[in-house]
């Protein structure tokens, strides 16, 4: 297709099968993923690092669902590195399964953003993984933690009903 052809479908990230658009009444965004062989170890169980990639994809897609492009923040010099990560594995996810990676912002404390995650069966009945990730705003040019988040990020957090 031609580069300017607007009929070309938007490409989903690797493994994404469908997004349930929007954020529910409890603030959860769902990102559905199919488990492929490259997501697993030799026994066909999802490798622990795969969950982290899915969680980041879900977080970026949740922002995109609100019209917020994470790449724009990066282009403006904002980095949001992970400074704390906690995962709890409840049961194994296996090759061939489809799962719902659910994410929501749990809190905003100054320049710290806390995100909650659940990885559940596609019908959300079985819980596989729970996690929390803390990100902190860093000024890329200065290489230092920001004193406050940029106004564009604060506006985005307002869309998520979080007070920065």
N, C-alpha and C positions, 0 to 999 in steps of 0.2 A: 504494500500500500504506500501511497505517497505520504511524505512527512506531514503535509498540511491537510490530509484527509481526516476529517473529524469523526468519521464513522468507525475508525479503528477502535476496538474495545480497549479499555484500560487494563493493563496487565496486573494480575494479582501477584503478591509475593510468593516465593516458592512454598508450595504446600498449602497455600490458602485455597479453600474450595468455595467459600461463599461468606459474605459478611451479612450478619443480621443488622441492618442499618439502624442507627440511633442508639440512644442511651436510655435504659429503662428507668422506672421510677425510683429505683434504689441506686442509680448512678452507674450501673454495670453496662459495659459495652461488650458484645460477644463477637469473637473472631473465630470462625470455624476452620479447622485444619485437618487434612488427611495425612496419616502417618505413612511415609514412604520408606523404602529400605535405607536410604541415606540418613534418615533420622534415628536409626536404631544401632544397637551393638550387634555382635555376632549371634546373640540368642533371639533377636527380633524384638527386643524390648527397647523403648525409646531411651537413647543416651541422655544422661543428665544435662549436658550442655544444650541440647536441642530445646529444652523447656525455656531456657533463657532467651534464645533467639525468637521463639514464638511469643514470649511475653513482650519483648521489645517491638515486634511487628504489631501486636495487638495495641500497645500503647500509642504507637505512631498512627495506626489506623483509627483509633478512637478519636484522636485529635483531628484527623482528616475528615471524619464524619461530621465534625462541627465547622468545617471550612478552614481549619488551621493546618498549615503546611509546616511540619517540623524543619524541613530543609530551609525554609525562610528564616527561621530562628537562627540556624547555624550560619547562614549567609550574613546575618546581622552581627555575628561575633559571639553568640551565646552558645556555650557548651553546657550540657546537662549530664555530667558523668555520674555513674552509679557510685555512691559512697558507702552504701550498706545494702546487704541482700540477705534475705532469709527465705529458705524454701523448706517445705515439709512434704515428703513423699508419702501419700496415703496408700496408693496401689499403682501397679505398673500399667503403662500404656503400651500397646503392642502394635506391630506393623499391620497395616490394613484398617486400623480403627480410624474413626473420625472423632475429633474432640472439639469442645468449645473452650477457647481461651478467653476468660472473662477478666476485664480490668476496669478499675475505677480509681479516681484519685481519692485517697483517704483523708489527706490533710495537706495543708500548706503552712509551713512555719518559717516565715521570712523568705529565705532563698532555698529552703529545703522543701522538696515535693515528695510526699509519700504516696506510693501507688500500691493498691491491693490487687491480688490475682487469685483466680481459681481456674484450674483446668479440670473440666468435667466431661462426661460423656456428651455426645452431641445432643441428646435429649435432656441434658443437665441433671440426670438422676443420680449418677455415680460421680463421686469426688476422687480425683487422682492426685492433684497437687494444689497446695495453697502456698502463697508467697507474698512477701512485701519487699518493695524496692524503694530506697531513698535516693533521690537525685538532688544535686545541688547546682545552682547557677554559677557558672564560671565565665569570666570575661576572657575570651581567647587571646586577645591582643596583650593583655596585662598578665595573663596566666594566674589570676587570683580570683578568689571567691568574691562574687558581687555583694555589695551592701544591700541592694534591692534588685528585684527582677525588673527587666525592661517593661515599659507600659504595654507593649503588644502582648507580652506573656501575662501580665496582670489582667488584661482584657480577656484573654483566653481562659484564664482561671475563673473569671467571673461567669463565663459561659458554662463552666462546670459546677457553678454554685459554691465555689471555694473562695474564701476571702484571703488574698495574698498578704 
